[in-house]
């Protein structure tokens, strides 16, 4: 009985080796290695996103912060109103975040980016 179980186990272990597929022959096709560059050039159309209420862009420079948002708005009291409409922006836009743990670390009064 042990001999039959041993032969069955040996047969089952050798079946995956017999089921391997043969490797296909490599195809010599030098035309597959050539590539032609497209002749038609597509014009680049930049996607313009509206600036946030606390941002101003001048050339390469960008200015943001509480003072910029205060200068851009017509009704400054809406900046401290918690129920103000979304056109006045979010208070999170002027928060400086710690890059290590993601906690707020301060307020951006005036920021310059380039």
Helices and strands as residue ranges (DSSP letters): H 2-18, G 30-33, E 55-58, E 61-64, H 66-72, G 76-79, G 86-88, G 91-94, E 95-97, E 104-107, E 111-113
